Amino acid sequence: MTDLHLHPSLREPAQTSKAWPFEEARKIVKRYPGGKPGGEAVLFETGYGPSGLPHIGTFNEVLRTTMVRRAYEALTGGAATRLVAFSDDLDGLRKVPDNVPNGDMLREYLGKPLTAIPDPFGKYESFAHHNNAMLREFLDRFGFQYEFVSSTERYQSGAFDDALRNVLRHNQDILDIMLPTLRAERAATYSPILPVSPKSGIVLQVPVTVVDADAGLVSFEDEGETITHSILGGGAKLQWKVDWAMRWVALGVDYEMYGKDLTDSGVQSGKIAKALGGRKPEGLIYEMFLDEKGEKISKSKGNGLSLEQWLDYGSEESLAFFAYREPKAAKQLHIGVIPKAVDEYLQMRGNYPAQDGDKKLGNPVHHVHVARGEQIPASELPVTFGLLLNLVGVMGADASKDQIWRYLGQYVEGANAATYPELDRLIDNAMAYNRDYVAPTLKRRKPQGGEGAALKELDGELAALPADASADDIQNIVYAIGKNEAYGFENLRDWFKALYETLLGSSAGPRMGSFIALFGIDNTRRLIAEALA
């Protein structure tokens, strides 16, 4: 890991930076003006429910939390911090996910702790172990520094026993907080404690009576029999909001962000933490992602975008860049946003070296790479991702990677996979994006009105140019034709739209001078001939 965020040149601008990670980090500085008592590390937490596979929201939360963590370190000159990725894997399985195999088998285990359910993929000792492994692989891939903590391990090892006794001592206080927030039917059976049935192994949702708080004993009805049962050592877990509060207090969590959908949960858990003698952590309430129709993303609807999909069509850095932007604003998350995110990331990265310290800290690229423990790459790519997509689009779905590199080699001397490994990966992304998303929608239309005459003039002008004409020279010709009133374009935008729709089959496209220089004059003239045929 690099210490880019602790560079002396950035220490002063960090104190006044308005970038949101620094605004969040100042909450922790205010919480502990002289540092955390006893020199303890400030603890950041993220939560994961392993009843389903890790998703883009999980990544989003760990990434953003890490950005705040690094900002806090920068503000304090390197104060000690920790990040705990907590898996709520003792939770009972409430429904069978529709994106895993062997659903019928899982249904037999509904209600049982996730760590007591066989892995439907047949790879790990339990369903939770499989999903936890996917989480850790997922976080390791992005270079996050974190400590993985399993709920099951903490409960069953006795690490939470003292905290559980504390919950029993304050059982009535917790009920006084929670019951007014529940519907009458739910309130009638609500208990802060969810005992694990010694008979069935199911995490029970039943009323519980505290028998002896210090001994950890409760009583409840199990299959028609009233039994006395110890909640210690894994004999029970806590209701979600109570569990969250207990963790904050037991682990000493200082910062945890969560989505807008958990706003009310955060309020109630904060009250419970106070009743338990602790303090709610600082945190950011972030907005949720929406689909392309502006609707809330739902796993059951299948209208979301998976991490794997993004990485098929765009870079890891572009995903982190997208996640950084405006966390308090709802954003549409769908395949169509990927190309823009890739190019905006690359543009911002190109700006970074020449920026002053305050501008660097406001540049999303700084936070993206600091979160990954990396230096910011100094290399620049010879083409934008958008231009690359247009090249792949006109070459067709059958074009090979070698053919694409040959075109690029004509445009940029010495361009190949060895000299531009990042571009080589983006070619894979562009080919996949074109195949799955662009090619099925492309449809070139015939020229209309004065467009045909304008295309003929463009063809003639291109014919007079040398093969190595610059992108700027070509762009000047394109501009001049669009401004010629004889062709009837109300503005240049109409001319460029006509070029995109007749030559590329799309309503939007690249800077035409750059595209023609990349694709080649002869190849572009061929496209014009096809459009005019």
HELIX and SHEET records of a PDB file:
HELIX    1   1 LEU A    4  LEU A    6  5                                   3    
HELIX    2   2 PRO A    8  THR A   16  1                                   9    
HELIX    3   3 TRP A   20  ARG A   31  1                                  12    
HELIX    4   4 PRO A   37  GLY A   39  5                                   3    
HELIX    5   5 ILE A   56  THR A   76  1                                  21    
HELIX    6   6 GLY A  103  ARG A  107  1                                   5    
HELIX    7   7 LEU A  114  ALA A  116  5                                   3    
HELIX    8   8 PHE A  127  ARG A  141  1                                  15    
HELIX    9   9 SER A  151  SER A  157  1                                   7    
HELIX   10  10 ASP A  161  ARG A  169  1                                   9    
HELIX   11  11 ASN A  171  MET A  178  1                                   8    
HELIX   12  12 LEU A  179  THR A  181  5                                   3    
HELIX   13  13 ALA A  184  THR A  189  1                                   6    
HELIX   14  14 LEU A  232  GLY A  234  5                                   3    
HELIX   15  15 TRP A  240  LEU A  251  1                                  12    
HELIX   16  16 LYS A  260  LEU A  262  5                                   3    
HELIX   17  17 THR A  263  ALA A  275  1                                  13    
HELIX   18  18 LEU A  307  TYR A  313  1                                   7    
HELIX   19  19 GLU A  316  TYR A  324  1                                   9    
HELIX   20  20 ILE A  335  VAL A  337  5                                   3    
HELIX   21  21 ILE A  338  ASN A  351  1                                  14    
HELIX   22  22 TYR A  352  ALA A  354  5                                   3    
HELIX   23  23 GLY A  357  GLY A  362  1                                   6    
HELIX   24  24 PRO A  364  ALA A  371  1                                   8    
HELIX   25  25 PHE A  385  MET A  395  1                                  11    
HELIX   26  26 LYS A  401  TYR A  411  1                                  11    
HELIX   27  27 PRO A  421  TYR A  433  1                                  13    
HELIX   28  28 ASN A  434  VAL A  438  3                                   5    
HELIX   29  29 ALA A  439  THR A  441  5                                   3    
HELIX   30  30 GLU A  451  ALA A  463  1                                  13    
HELIX   31  31 ALA A  471  LYS A  483  1                                  13    
HELIX   32  32 GLU A  485  TYR A  487  5                                   3    
HELIX   33  33 LEU A  492  LEU A  499  1                                   8    
HELIX   34  34 TYR A  500  LEU A  504  3                                   5    
HELIX   35  35 MET A  512  PHE A  519  1                                   8    
HELIX   36  36 ILE A  521  LEU A  532  1                                  12    
SHEET    1   A 3 VAL A  42  TYR A  48  0                                        
SHEET    2   A 3 THR A  81  SER A  87  1                                        
SHEET    3   A 3 GLU A 147  SER A 150  1                                        
SHEET    1   B 2 ILE A 193  PRO A 195  0                                        
SHEET    2   B 2 ALA A 236  LEU A 238 -1                                        
SHEET    1   C 3 THR A 209  ASP A 212  0                                        
SHEET    2   C 3 LEU A 217  ASP A 222 -1                                        
SHEET    3   C 3 GLU A 225  SER A 230 -1                                        
SHEET    1   D 2 TYR A 258  GLY A 259  0                                        
SHEET    2   D 2 ILE A 285  TYR A 286  1                                        
SHEET    1   E 2 PHE A 289  LEU A 290  0                                        
SHEET    2   E 2 LYS A 331  GLN A 332  1                                        
END                                                                             
